[in-house]
C-alpha cells in the first residue's frame, strides 16, 4: 500500500481543505437592527382594534451569495415585555397571556426555504418554514417573506395571520371579562439586517 509524501501530499491536503471550506466562503452573516425596522402584532377586541409594537428584538440572517442567492439562516428573538400598545392595562394583560414571568422571549428559527422566486437581481419572494416559540409552546410556521438586498443591508418584509389559541394562549380579557380579544392576530414585519 503506497503512501503520499512530499509536494504531492501537501497538494492533496490543500485540495481537501479547499473542498471543506468552499461551502462557507460565499456565506455572509447579517445582524438584525432595531433601527429602521418594525415588528407589530395587531388584532381585534369587542371594544376596538389594537396594535402592539415590539421595541426590543435581535438576531442574525445568513445568506449564501455563491451563484443563486440562498437564505441559509434566520434567527429572531423578541423580548416579550418589549411589546407595547401605549396602554399599560392592555400590556399587563398581554404579558400575563404570554406568561412572561417564565417565558421572557418570543423566538423564530429558520428550518428551510420552501420556495423562492427571483423578482429582480435584488428582490426575492420566499416562503420559509421555521419554528416559532411563544409562551413556552413551539410550532412550525410558514412565513411569506420578500427579501431585498441594498448594498450591505438586507430587508425582509411580510405579514402572517395566526391564532393565539394555536400556542395555547387565552386571548386577553379586560374589565372583568366585559372586553374580550379576538383569537386571530396579524404579525407584520419589516426587518433590516446589516453586514
PLY file of the C-alpha trace (Angstrom):
ply
format ascii 1.0
element vertex 195
property float x
property float y
property float z
element edge 194
property int vertex1
property int vertex2
end_header
0.00 0.00 0.00
1.57 3.27 -1.13
1.52 6.49 0.90
1.73 10.09 -0.27
4.69 12.21 0.65
6.44 15.43 -0.23
4.82 18.04 -2.51
2.05 15.65 -3.61
0.94 15.16 -0.01
0.77 18.95 0.56
-1.19 19.41 -2.67
-3.75 16.76 -1.66
-4.16 18.35 1.78
-4.70 21.81 0.28
-7.25 20.38 -2.16
-9.18 18.68 0.64
-9.14 21.88 2.71
-10.49 23.88 -0.23
-13.40 21.42 -0.58
-14.07 21.58 3.14
-14.28 25.37 3.24
-15.78 26.17 -0.16
-19.32 25.86 1.21
-18.76 28.63 3.75
-16.83 31.12 1.59
-19.96 32.58 -0.01
-21.99 32.72 3.23
-22.39 36.13 4.81
-23.98 36.83 8.18
-26.04 39.97 8.80
-27.02 41.39 12.17
-30.66 42.38 12.67
-31.06 46.02 13.69
-33.91 47.68 15.63
-33.17 50.90 13.75
-35.49 51.43 10.75
-37.10 48.03 11.43
-40.61 47.38 12.67
-42.42 44.37 14.10
-46.06 44.75 15.10
-48.84 42.50 16.38
-52.43 43.60 15.78
-55.88 42.22 16.44
-59.45 43.00 17.40
-61.50 43.20 20.56
-65.14 43.73 21.45
-64.26 47.40 22.08
-61.77 48.38 19.35
-58.92 47.16 17.19
-55.50 47.14 18.84
-51.81 47.06 17.93
-48.64 46.36 19.87
-45.15 47.32 18.69
-42.05 45.31 19.57
-39.36 47.62 20.88
-36.54 45.12 21.52
-35.56 42.34 19.15
-32.33 40.98 17.71
-30.93 38.13 15.67
-28.99 37.13 12.59
-29.66 36.47 8.93
-27.28 34.38 6.81
-27.12 34.50 3.01
-25.14 32.38 0.59
-24.27 34.59 -2.38
-22.38 31.98 -4.38
-24.33 31.54 -7.63
-28.04 31.85 -6.85
-28.84 33.78 -3.69
-29.86 31.43 -0.89
-31.25 32.21 2.56
-29.28 29.86 4.80
-30.26 31.08 8.24
-32.65 33.40 10.08
-32.99 33.69 13.84
-35.03 36.39 15.56
-35.59 36.90 19.29
-38.22 39.37 20.55
-38.23 40.39 24.19
-41.86 39.64 25.09
-42.24 42.53 27.53
-40.99 44.96 24.89
-44.39 44.64 23.16
-46.07 47.99 23.84
-49.57 49.20 22.98
-49.36 52.57 24.68
-51.90 51.34 27.25
-50.46 49.93 30.45
-53.50 47.82 31.35
-53.54 46.10 27.97
-49.79 45.48 28.11
-50.16 43.91 31.55
-52.86 41.54 30.25
-50.71 40.71 27.22
-47.71 39.80 29.39
-49.93 37.61 31.57
-51.27 35.80 28.48
-47.71 35.35 27.14
-46.55 34.03 30.55
-43.61 36.44 30.53
-42.76 35.62 34.14
-41.31 32.31 32.90
-41.01 32.83 29.12
-39.12 36.04 28.53
-38.67 35.77 24.77
-40.53 35.03 21.55
-38.24 33.26 19.09
-38.23 32.23 15.43
-35.58 29.97 13.83
-35.47 29.07 10.13
-35.68 25.38 9.22
-35.93 25.54 5.42
-36.86 27.68 2.43
-39.96 26.09 0.89
-40.00 28.21 -2.27
-38.04 31.06 -3.83
-38.99 33.32 -6.74
-36.47 35.80 -8.13
-38.32 39.04 -8.90
-35.17 41.00 -9.80
-31.43 40.92 -9.14
-32.05 42.41 -5.69
-35.55 41.17 -4.73
-36.67 37.60 -3.99
-40.06 36.32 -2.77
-39.69 33.41 -0.36
-41.89 31.06 1.61
-39.94 29.95 4.64
-40.60 27.32 7.29
-39.36 27.82 10.81
-40.01 27.06 14.45
-41.87 29.76 16.37
-41.72 29.68 20.17
-44.33 31.68 22.11
-45.20 31.32 25.80
-43.31 28.04 26.01
-45.06 26.45 23.01
-43.10 25.60 19.84
-44.83 25.18 16.49
-43.75 25.00 12.84
-44.86 28.14 11.00
-44.67 29.13 7.33
-43.94 32.80 6.69
-44.11 34.71 3.41
-41.03 36.91 3.05
-39.90 39.43 0.48
-36.12 39.74 0.72
-34.42 42.80 -0.73
-30.69 43.48 -0.98
-29.43 47.06 -0.93
-25.65 47.21 -0.56
-24.78 45.84 2.88
-28.40 45.93 4.08
-30.95 43.13 3.78
-34.63 43.96 4.29
-37.25 41.27 4.86
-40.93 42.20 4.84
-44.20 40.32 5.15
-47.21 39.55 7.32
-48.77 36.45 8.82
-52.17 35.70 10.34
-52.19 33.33 13.32
-54.45 32.19 16.14
-53.39 32.77 19.74
-55.01 29.51 20.77
-52.65 27.61 18.44
-49.97 28.46 21.02
-52.26 27.68 23.98
-52.67 31.39 24.70
-56.01 32.51 26.10
-56.98 35.75 24.33
-56.64 38.53 26.95
-59.72 39.97 28.65
-60.27 43.23 30.50
-62.80 44.84 32.85
-63.85 41.56 34.46
-64.25 39.89 31.09
-66.56 42.51 29.58
-63.91 43.33 26.94
-62.72 40.27 25.02
-59.93 39.97 22.48
-60.33 38.13 19.18
-58.32 34.94 18.70
-56.79 35.95 15.36
-53.72 38.19 15.28
-51.66 39.60 12.43
-47.90 39.89 12.68
-46.32 42.41 10.30
-42.57 42.69 9.90
-40.08 44.91 8.15
-36.74 43.73 9.43
-33.41 45.24 8.39
-30.11 43.42 8.84
-26.65 44.81 8.10
-23.38 43.09 7.27
0 1
1 2
2 3
3 4
4 5
5 6
6 7
7 8
8 9
9 10
10 11
11 12
12 13
13 14
14 15
15 16
16 17
17 18
18 19
19 20
20 21
21 22
22 23
23 24
24 25
25 26
26 27
27 28
28 29
29 30
30 31
31 32
32 33
33 34
34 35
35 36
36 37
37 38
38 39
39 40
40 41
41 42
42 43
43 44
44 45
45 46
46 47
47 48
48 49
49 50
50 51
51 52
52 53
53 54
54 55
55 56
56 57
57 58
58 59
59 60
60 61
61 62
62 63
63 64
64 65
65 66
66 67
67 68
68 69
69 70
70 71
71 72
72 73
73 74
74 75
75 76
76 77
77 78
78 79
79 80
80 81
81 82
82 83
83 84
84 85
85 86
86 87
87 88
88 89
89 90
90 91
91 92
92 93
93 94
94 95
95 96
96 97
97 98
98 99
99 100
100 101
101 102
102 103
103 104
104 105
105 106
106 107
107 108
108 109
109 110
110 111
111 112
112 113
113 114
114 115
115 116
116 117
117 118
118 119
119 120
120 121
121 122
122 123
123 124
124 125
125 126
126 127
127 128
128 129
129 130
130 131
131 132
132 133
133 134
134 135
135 136
136 137
137 138
138 139
139 140
140 141
141 142
142 143
143 144
144 145
145 146
146 147
147 148
148 149
149 150
150 151
151 152
152 153
153 154
154 155
155 156
156 157
157 158
158 159
159 160
160 161
161 162
162 163
163 164
164 165
165 166
166 167
167 168
168 169
169 170
170 171
171 172
172 173
173 174
174 175
175 176
176 177
177 178
178 179
179 180
180 181
181 182
182 183
183 184
184 185
185 186
186 187
187 188
188 189
189 190
190 191
191 192
192 193
193 194
